[in-house]
Amino acid sequence: MAKQIQEPKPDWIRIKLTTGDNYQDIKQMMRSKTLHTVCEEARCPNIYECWANRTATFMILGDICTRACRFCAVNTGLPTELDLQEPQRVAEAAEQMNLRHCVVTSVARDDLKDGGASIFAGTIQAIRERLPLCSVEVLIPDFQGDEESLRIVMEAKPDILNHNIETVERLSDRVRAKAKYRRSLELLQRAKAMKPDIPTKSSIMLGVGEEWDEILQAMDDLRAVDCDILTIGQYLQPSPQHLRVEKYYKPEQFAELKEEGMKRGFSHVESGPLVRSSYHAHEQVNSAKKQAGVPASS
């Protein structure tokens, strides 16, 4: 069988390389506080733009994930650390950066009884103590479907509860390790039931073999559980060992998907080749607040 040649990366997939003072300051601060960012660990294409603008997504609970999703560049294995002081260091970094909107995510910690939910809650609380006007978004794992772990996070009242379905239902088992498409939808539904006033958010990456109608169905599935915010981006293969890119979507196709999402009732849809879950996150929280009748942050 002839080897299938991957489609070359198109011109519109361009990463802006900006490594000025802000970028270097944030990199040095993260190292000095022994903190991890998903910007680095997941090799996000927007790291230069975001760090130059003094925004970052903190990754708590270490840098070793208990899962091995076929799209993700984060290291996998058996974690050895659980740093109870991490929430305070994240809050100190957020204060030093003078953030208006802070995004906190984590590796999956299936080795912990609560999946790390208590550290998420502690981080939200620590940021609020130091930066009471800063909105806090958490991008959480599925906690293996444990409702009490989700409740711990929701009781800390994040401004946005984010959990990614990542792909369409047909491809979910192949793309994601241990995570289940329907379980992710159930988590979003439970979060909304627990705290109806907290916006929920999810993300889909394109280019792993999905069909157009499956993307639209995923949108419908998210709206069926009252998900408020959607981000859509192009999957980029982080290494030869990861899933190959099956297709590069054109900017006009992302624009069309944004229109489809807005027609379905999402309060905000961020859709573009380099869009990632926390890209322009501050704009997303303001859109969600506006739709809910809550004053947006400045």
Salt bridges, closest charged atoms under 4 A:
ASP25 OD2 - ARG54 NH1 3.94
GLU40 OE2 - ARG31 NH1 3.02
GLU41 OE2 - HIS36 ND1 3.71
ASP83 OD2 - ARG89 NH1 2.73
GLU92 OE1 - LYS33 NZ 3.41
GLU92 OE2 - ARG130 NH2 3.67
GLU95 OE1 - ARG130 NH1 2.57
ASP110 OD2 - ARG67 NE 2.81
ASP110 OD2 - LYS178 NZ 3.84
ASP111 OD1 - ARG109 NE 2.87
GLU137 OE1 - HIS101 NE2 2.95
GLU137 OE2 - LYS201 NZ 2.74
ASP142 OD1 - ARG67 NH2 2.75
ASP142 OD2 - ARG183 NH2 3.03
GLU147 OE2 - ARG151 NH2 3.34
GLU147 OE1 - ARG190 NH2 3.90
GLU148 OE1 - ARG151 NE 3.80
GLU155 OE1 - LYS195 NZ 3.88
ASP159 OD2 - ARG128 NH2 2.78
GLU169 OE1 - ARG182 NH2 2.96
ASP173 OD1 - LYS180 NZ 3.60
GLU186 OE1 - ARG190 NH2 3.62
GLU214 OE2 - ARG170 NE 2.56
ASP220 OD1 - ARG264 NE 2.67
ASP221 OD2 - ARG182 NH2 3.76
ASP226 OD1 - ARG223 NH1 3.70
ASP228 OD2 - LYS192 NZ 2.60
GLU246 OE1 - ARG244 NH1 3.11
GLU260 OE2 - LYS263 NZ 3.71
GLU260 OE1 - ARG264 NH1 2.64
GLU270 OE1 - HIS268 NE2 2.91
GLU270 OE2 - HIS280 ND1 3.12
GLU283 OE1 - HIS280 ND1 3.91
